[in-house]
């Protein structure tokens, strides 16, 4: 039996054998295409790299221009050249052309002599490819089928080529049609008009993306061109006010209007308004149908009042709707063609013009809305900045007080921050920052004071997750860092302290589950760790405020590293992440593989330490613990009340009617989350074992209270 290697070697020695077999009828076209795609995917080659060159990728297009000129009356050949151009520009020959005509759809391929041949497409054949459609007017004349997936940019290239090619075909047929029916002068006139229309459409397209500064600028451009396009004496453009069932214009030909209709709108601008039930323009706006009227006074829909007051005589009218998504947004009305009446060519040209006009007006409206919104946004930012940033009086008041002596009692976890005044908390926060980082970080004292005071101002007045909690967590980190100066680098310590101080900025007193269940705006912005991501973004916002950047002396690399660590640390306070962090760290510790020099182990340690500081209330003396728990549950009950108002049933922990179960629920929290956290931290940092032992003591006390409650309920039953 011949081995695989022997077969491969034989094919290498006889390369023509394999090639003859592949290009023979033994291999179907579909199989060959599939092999080509699989090969491209396997070797991960960019299709751009597979371009072997060709007339359409060569800078000299003389040969292709000659071919197009010589075959300009052969639609199939032109479509074939378009297909080849698309294929070479994106670097593939895995495609085919489908030509559409009155007899159906045909696959177009070259035979062995280079001649184009058409083969009827079977109706049962289902497409499994990307399509690019070439339209002429409202008719599909061809489809390019790609047997590979195209990138968005490649699709844009193909669509652009097909669009321009279809336009060329359309105008070419207009020219041919005119040549057959009119004399040479009319043909040249038609070509000149089409060229003028094409140039203006390009101008409008440029305006959509570059030149639009206001609605008025667009309307002036539209009116000026519209009048010249059909050789009209006067032109008017009205926008639709669907709410009031009126049409109006801010810019109009005063010779065709009357002063009775001119009003001053709420923005202080002059505008003319008509009811949509009156006149030709009103009729077109109401129905969406264009009108070409040869004698205005013979049409009952014509409103002759304006003529009677101005002395102007309206004879011919061409009035067309401007639509966006089949909704009429405006009406363009041409009055009195200079030579004769408005004809079919005028209508056709104006129909194309109206599409671009609609786009321009639509984008101009959006631009105006965005511009107004931007101004409102700036005003809102100014107001918010004023109210959310500390003022100079607050800064000066804190500057006058300077702590020069060491505060020993602040260096222990047992310190009771609840007894501090509103002035002392920021004062001590500044003191802790200076104690930790005064030796290595260059900062301005005013910036530090502003930063701390603004952080305080951006904590909401909720029951628990407020400034007092942020300060308490920062203090816990301060005490931990003081006793472990050798463990963390200066930047890591800086990130840990700032993260603790800011970790609950702008907390709303509701957890992540509430944010998602109630479909709040924050939940729409952040899919995971909703509140924590918001807290981090608030931190960055404060640092970016003028006079608040306490990190500005860091190098660019140090600044990026510190912000990255702050983000990591604040996100770690999401309790949903604690369980996975704990599991990973336990596996490493139990396996004896823990190394603080390992970046992954270091990040996990920082994350768990952030959780420990966030839960520090459970490691405080019993009297502080009980007072804090009352406040925590009051916030929980507020959330439960809000959930019940919205028709949802809160969980037991947040149900005010189940307050008697508080001791038992607290036992579950202490034993399930707090104790595992502090046991893990104590394994890495033995010096903070007091947090674990204090938490153990408090958990035991809650168990005693839970047992008493259980006994009381048993006695009452």
N, C-alpha and C positions, 0 to 999 in steps of 0.2 A: 504493500500500500504506500502511495506517495505521500510524503510528509508535507506540512504547510510550508516549511522553509524551502523544500525542493521546488514547490510550485512558484513561490516568490522569486527564487533565483532564476527559474526558467523564464518567467515574465520579464525579469530585468535583462536577460540575455536576448529576448525576442520582443522588444518594445512595440513593434508595429502590429504584432498579433493582438495584443490587448486593445490597441487603438482601433484596429479594424473591427473588432468585435463590438466595442462600445458604440461606434458610430453606425453600426449595421441595424437592420430592422429587428434584431434579437432583443434590443433594449428599447423600450418605449420612451417617447418624449418625456412623459411625466416622471419615469424612473430616473432618467438622466438629470432632470431638473432637481429632483430630490437629492441625488448624489452630490450635485454641485453645491447645494445649500448646506448639506451635512459637512462637506469638506471645508467650506468657508467658516462654519461655526467651529469645527474641530481645531483648525489652526488659528482661529481668532484673528483673522486678517481683516483689516479695515477695507471696505469695498473701495474706498478711495485709492488704496494701495494697489488694487487689482486692475486699475485702469491701464490698459496697454497702449493708450493713445488713440487717436482717430481724428477725423476731420473736425469734429465739434469741440475737441479739446486743444486743437492746434490754434496758435495765434492767427495764422493766415487762413481766413475763411473764404478766400476767393473761389475755390472750387465749389463749395457748398452754395455760395450765392448764385453761381452760374447755373447750378442744378435747379435751384428754386425758381429762377427767372425762366428757365426753359420749360419747366413743368408747372408753371403757376396755375394752369387750367386743369391740372390733374389733382383733385382733392385727395385721392388715396395716397399718391406719392408724397404730397405735402405732410399728411398725417404720419406716414412712415418716417419721414425725416424728423418730425417732432419727437416721435418715439425714440429714434436713435440718439437724438440730442439729449433727451431726458436720461436715457440709460448711461451715456458716456459721462454726463455731468455728475451723476451719483455713483458711477463705477460699477455697473452691473449689466449683463446681457440676459439676465433671468427675467424676461418680460415678453409680452406679445401685444400686438395691436388688433383691436376689434373695430372694424369699420361698420357703421350703421347707415343703411339707406332704406328706400321704400320696400325693398324685397326682404329685409331682415338684417341679421348680424352676421358678419363674416370675419374669420381669422385671416389676417394678411401676413404672408410670409414670402421670402424670396426663394425662387427655385434654383437649381444648380446653374442656370444660365444668368442668374442675377435679376430675373424678371419677377415682378410682384404678382402673386397669385392669391385669389380669395377662395376660402373654403367655408361653407355654411356652418355656423355654430349650432350644435345640437341643443335643443331647448331643455333637455334633461341635464345638461352639464351644469353643475353648481360651482359658482366661483369660490375659490379658497385663497384669494389673493387681494392685495391692495389695488384699488382702482383710481385712476385719474381720468376725469371726464372732460372731453372737448365739446363745447356747445357753440352753436352758431345761431344767434337769436334765441328762440325757445326750443330749438331742436338739437338733440344729441347727434353729432356726426361721427364720433369716435370715442373709444375707451382704451386706455393703456393699462394693461394688467401686469402687475408686478408679483412674481412668485416668491418674494422675500419681504420681510418687514422693513419698512422705511422709517428712518428717524423723523421727528417733527421738522427739522430743518430741511431734510431731503424732500418731504412732502410739500413744503413751502416752495422749494425750487421747482418741482414738477408742476404744481398748481399755477405758479407764476408763468411758466413757459406756455402751459395750455391756455391760460386766460388771454395772454397776448396773441397767441396763434389764432385763437378763435376770433378775437377782435379783428385781426388782419383779414381772416377769411370773410368775416361779415362785411367789412367795408369794401373788400375786393368784389364781392357779389353785388353790393350796392352800385359800385362803379360799372360793372358789367351790365346790370339791369338798366342803368341810366343810358349807357352807350347804345343799347338796342332801341330805346324808346325816344331818345332826345337827340338833338344835334350836338355838335362838338362843344359849342359855347356853354350849353346847359351842363354838359358833363364836367367841364372845368369848374363851372360855378358850384356844382354839387361837391366836387372834390375839395374845393376851397372851403366850403361850409363844413364838411366833415373834418377837415384838418383843423379848422377853427374850433369846432366842438371838442375834438380830441385834445387840443392844447389846453382848452379851458378845464376839461375834466381832470387833466393832470395837475393843473393849477389848484383846483378845488381839493384834490387828493393831498397835495402838499400842504394846503392850509389846514386840513384835518389834523395833521401831525405836527406842523411847525408854526404856522402863522396865526392860528386862531387866538385872538386875545379877548374877543367879546362877540356876543350875538350880533351887535350892530355892524361890526366889521364884515362879518360873513354875509349879512343881508345886503349891504351895499355892493359887495362883490357879485352876489347872485343877481341883483336887480340890474346892475350895469351890463352884465353879460347877457342876461335873458333878453333884454331889449334889443341888443345888437344881433343876437342869434337868429331871430325871426324877422328882423327889420321892422320892429314895431315902433309906433310913435311914443307910446308910454307903457310903463310896466309897474305893476304893484305886487307886493308879496305880503300876504296875510298869514299870521300864525293862528292856530286854533286854540281857543279857550273852551275845552270840553265841559268844564264845570259850570260855566255861565252860558254855554251854548252860543258863543260869540266868536267872531274872527276879529283880529286886531293887528295893527302894525305900528311900530315906533318910528320907522323911517318910511316915508311914502311920498309920492309925487303930489305936492299940494295943489297942483293944477287940476287934479282929478278928484280931490276930496272937497268937503265943505266944512267950514269952521264949527258948525253945530256938533259935528261928531268928534272934534278934537278935544281930548280930555287930558288932565294931568294925573298920571298913575301914582301909586303909593311910593314909588321910588323917585318921584319928582320929574319924570320924563313925560314928554308929550306923546300921545298915542291916539290913533283913530280906531274906533270900534263900530262894528255892525252886528246886528243879530243874524244868526246863520239862516234864518228863514227868509232873508231878503237878498235879492240880486243873484247874479251869475256865480260870483265867488262863494256866496253862502250856499247855493245849491251844490256846487262841486265839493265844498267842505263837508256838507251833510251826507252826500251820496258816495263820494269817492270816485265819481265818474268824470272824466275830462270832457270838455265841450269845445267845439269849433263852430262858431256862429258867424255866418256871412253877413247877416243884417240884424243888428242888435234890437232895433225897434220892432222887428217882426216876431221876436221871441218874448212870450209872456213872462218869462222869469227875469227879464232885464228890468232893473230899477232905474228909471229915467230921471229921478229926482236930482241926482248930482249934476247931470247935464243941464237941467233947467236952471240951476242956481249958478253954475259956472260959465254957461254959454258954450261949453265944449260939446261937440257932437261925436258920439260913439257910433262907429259903423261896424267894424269887425272885431271879434273877440276870440282869443285862444286862451282858455283857462284850464290848467292842469293841477291835479292834486299832488302833494308831496307826502309820501308815506314812509313810515318805519314800522316793520312787522305788520303790514296791512292795516295800520292805523293812520288816518290822515292827521298830519301834524301841521300842515300849512297848505296854502294855495298860491300859485303864481298866475297872474292874469296879464296877458298881453292885449293891448288895445290899438286898433287901427294900423294894419300893415301898410307900409308906404306904397307898395306896388301890388295891387290886386288883393286877394284874400289869402288867409292862412291855408296852406295845402297839406297834403299827407306827409310830405317830407318834413315840414315844420313840426307836425305832430310827433313823427318818429324821433326826430332829433331832440325834441323837448321831453319826450318820454325817458330817453336815456339820461338827459340832463337832470330830470327830476329825481332820479335815483341817487346821483351824486349829491345833488342839492340837499336831499333828505339826510344823507350821511353827514354832510357838513353842518347842517342845522342841529342835528341830534348831538354831534360832538360839541358844538358850540354851547348848547344848553347844558350839557354835562360839565363843560369847562366852567361856565358861569356858576353852576351849583357848587363845584369843587372849590372855586375861588372864594365864594361866600362862606362855605364850610370851613375853609382854611383860616379865614379871618376870625370866624367865631371860635375856632379851635385855639388860635393864638390868644384871643381875649381870655378864654377859659384857662389856658395855661398860665397867663399872667396872674389871674385871680387865684388859681390853685397854688402857684409858687409863693404868692404873698402870704397866703394863709397856712401853707404847709412848711414854710421855712422860718426858723427862729428869727426874731428881730434884734436889732442892735442893742436895745435896752436889756434884753435877756442876757446877751453876751457880756455886756459891760458889768452887769450885776454879778455874774459868776466869776468874772476876771478879778473883781475886787477881793475875792476870797481865795487865798492860796494856802494849801496844806503843805507844811514844811516837815512835820514830824511823821515818823512811821506809825501807821495804824495797825497794831499787832492783831487786834481782834478781827480785823477784816480778812486775815490770812487763814481763817478756819472755815470749814464747811458749815459749822453751826451758827455762823453769824445770821442775825435776824434782820433782813432788809426791810421787813414790814414796818419797822418802827422809824425808818428814815423819813424825813420830810421831803416835799417835792423839790426843794433846793438842794438837799443833801445827796439825793440819788445821782443827779448828773455830776455833782461835784466829786463824788466818790468814783464815778465811772471814769472821769478824767484822771483822777489820782491813780486808779488801777492801770490805765493805759500808760501813763508816764512811768510808773513803777516797772512795768514789764518791758517797755520798748524805748524808754528815754535814752538808753545807752547806744542804740544802733540806728534808730530811725530818725531822720531829720524831718521835722514838721513845725508848722507855726502854731503856737498855742491858741491863737484866735480860730484857726481852722479846726483844731481839735474840739474846742468848746462849741463852735457852730455845729460841727458834725454830731456831737452827743445831744445837743439841745434839739436839733432837727429830727434826730432819731426818736427822741422822746415825743416830739410833736406828731410824728407819723404813726404812733401806736394809737389805736382807737380806744375809746372809753368803754370797753367791754368788761364783763365781770372778771375774767381770769387772764386771757391772752392779751395783756396790756403791757404798759411800760414797766410796771413793777415786776412782772414775770420776766420780761426781757433782761432787766437789770439783775434779777436773782440768778438767771442762767449764766450771764456774763461773770457774775461774782464767783459762781461755782467753778467756772473755767479758770478764772484768775487764781483761785486757791490751788487748783490742780497744777497749773503751769508753774507756779512758784515752787512747788515741791518736786517738780520734775523738769528743771531747767535744762538738764543735760539730754533729755529725750528728744525734744522737738527743735527744729531749726528756727531761726528768728522769723522767717517768713511764714512757717507753719503755725507758730505761736500767734503771730499777728492775725492770720486768717481765722484761727480758732476763736480768738477773743472777739474780733469784729463780727464773726458769724453768730456767736451767741448773743451779742448785744442787739443784732438786727434780725434774728432768726424768725420772729413773728410780726414783722412790720406790716401794718395795715390789716391785721387779722380781724375778721368780722364776727368772731364769736361762734362760727359755724365750721364744722369739719369738712374734709374733702368729699365724703359720701353725700353730705347735704348739698354741696355745690353741684355735684353731678346729677343727683336726683332731681333737683329743682331747675336744672338746665340754666344755671347762672351764666352771665357773660364771661366770668373767669374760667368756668368749665369749658366754654367754647374756645377759649384761647389756649388753654393747657389741657392736654389729654391725660397726663399722669402727674402725681404730686402737685395738684392744682395750687393749693395755697402756698406751698414751699417755693414753687417757681415764682409765684407772685412776690413773696418775701424777698427773694434774691434780686428780682428786677427792681424792687423798691430800693434795695441797698445800693445798687448801681446808680439809680437815678439820683439819690442823695449825694453819692460821691462825685457825680458829674455837676452838681450845683456849684455855682461860683463861690469860692471861699470855703468849700467843704471837703476838698480832696486831701485827706490825711495820708494818702499813699503817693502823692505826686513826686516825692524825692526818689522813688524807686526807678530803676532802669525799666525800659520797655519790656524786657524779658521777665524781670522780677514782678512787674505790675500784672502782666498776663498770668504768670504763675499764681500770684496771690489771689486774683479774681477767680481763677479756676478752682483753687482750694476753697475759697469762700462759697462758691456755688456747690461744690461737693459736700461741704459741711452743713449748709442750710438744707439741702435736699435730704441729707441723712436724718433730719429731725422728723421726717415722715415716718410714723410708726410702722406703716405697712412695709417699709424697707428694712426695719430693724431685724425682723425675723430671718430674712435671708442673710443679712450681714452677720448675725449671731451664729447661724448655722455654719457659714463658711469659716468664721474665725475659730469656732469650736473644733472643727475638723482639723484645722492647721495646728492648733494647740495640742489636741489629743494625739496627733501623729508625731509630735515633737519636732515639727518643721518650722515653728514660728521664728522669724528673724525680722527685727525692726528695720534692718537695712533693706529688706525686700519692699519695693514700692507698693505692691498689692497689699501686703500685710500692714504696711504703714497707713494706707488709705482706709482699710477696714478698721484699724485701731482708732483712727480719728473719727470715723462714722459712729462707732459704738460709744466713744467718749462723748460725742455730741448728744447722743440719746441719754447718757447718764446725767449730763448737766441739765438737759431739758426736764428730766424727771427728778431733779434734786429735791423737790418738796417732799418726796417719799423718804429721803435720807436726812431730813432735818429733825431736830428735837420734837418730841410728841406734841407739845403745845403748838408749835408752828405748823406741824403736819396737819393737825385737826382743823386749824383755822383756814389753811390753804384748801383743804378738801371741800370745805363748805362753799368756798368761792368757786372752785372748779365745778361742782355739781350745780351751782346756781346758773352757770353758763350752759351746762348740759341741759338743764330744765328749760332755759330760754329757747334753745334749739328745738327741743321736743314740743314746746308750745307752738312754735312756728310751723313745725311739720304737721301738727294736728290741725292747725288752721288751714293748711293747704290740702287737707283730706288724707294725709298719710298717718300711719300709726307709728309712733316713735318706739325705739328699742327700750328695754327696761331701764338702762342706765340714764336715759334722757327723759324718762316719764316721771313727771312731778308727782303723780298719784302713787308711785312706788318708792317714795323717798325712804320708807322704813327699811327697804332692802339695801340701803347705802353701805352698811358695814360689810355685808356679804359680798357685794359687788367690789368693794375696795379690796377685800381679801383676794379675790380672783385677779384683780389688776396687779396687786403687789407680788403675788406668787407667780403669776404668769408672765409678767413683763419686767417689773422693777428688779426683783431678786436675780433672775437670770442675767440681767444687764450688769448689775454690780458685781456679781460673782465672776463674770467674764473680765471686767475691768480690773478686779483685784488680782487675777492671775497674771496680768501684764504689769500692773502698777501696785505692788504690795503696800506702798505708802498710803494709798487711799482706801485701804480695807475698812476704814471707819464708815465709809458710805454704805458698804455692804452690811456691816454689823448694825448700823442705825436702822437701815431698811428692814433687817430681820426683826429687830425689836418692835418697830412700828407695825409690821405685818402680824406679829403675835398679838399685839394690842387690838388690832382690828378683828382678829379671829375671836378674841374674848368677847368683844362687843357683838359680833355676829352670833355667837353662841347665846349670849344674854337675850338678844332679840328673838332668836329662835325659841328659847325657853319661855319668853313672855307671850309669844304667839300661841305656844302650846297650852299655856295656862289659861289664856283667854278663850281658847276653843273648848 
